[in-house]
Amino acid sequence: MRDDRPVWDDCGVSRTWVVIPLYNEAPVIGEVVKGLLSHFPHVVCVDDGSADTSAQAARDAGAVVVQHPVNLGQGAALQTGFEYALSDPEMSSVVTFDADGQHRVEDAAAMVERINCGEAEVVLGSRFLDSRTNIGWLKRIVLRTAALQTRLTTGMPLTDAHNGLRAFSRGVTANIHLTQNRMAHASELVQLLAVLRPRWTEHPVQIIYTEYSKSKGQSLLNSVNIIADLLFR
């Protein structure tokens, strides 16, 4: 049975919804959801037209599951998750969390606490603020280049513009309207924040690269595709 009590923390009561875009992650999504529920009782997985049993695995683990009838892309899945979370009048913040197990629940909890304490309205994860993440030099260059490109186009001095672990206050979430469905949604999101100008900060997070997560889109080629989306869309 799920615990529907709100999360208690040092800064008061909050209700955070964790939004997970889900596409063909049946082997791992159950453990990801179970790991989250001990800290975040409200988890919604947006199944983006998976061809495997991802939706059922997420549901069995205790998540709410919303399904797209066809694959629309990660940006569309996030937007659906935001809209679902906003339908809860008691929702105070949203966390975006990847389905492949590369994010740490402890990092997400610390990011939400910074919102609950009033320090920021947006907290963006960065793998470059400490040395915990083991990342290859070539991929590091690609991601640094993407961050620089984002900084030049938005004015936001980000160190990691394509990190999927983020936390938003309710007010900011209500003003996010993603239209980019592919990986370029990450840059579109930063561009939206540059216009909205919320109080924001980055938070050091560890990305756990496993053979599974690499096979699901954490390859160097995927990073190159991000830049191609930015330059040619």
Helices and strands as residue ranges (DSSP letters): E 7-9, E 12-14, E 16-22, H 29-37, E 42-48, H 54-61, E 64-68, H 74-86, E 93-96, H 105-116, E 122-126, H 137-154, E 166-169, H 170-173, H 185-196, E 200-204, H 211-215, H 220-232
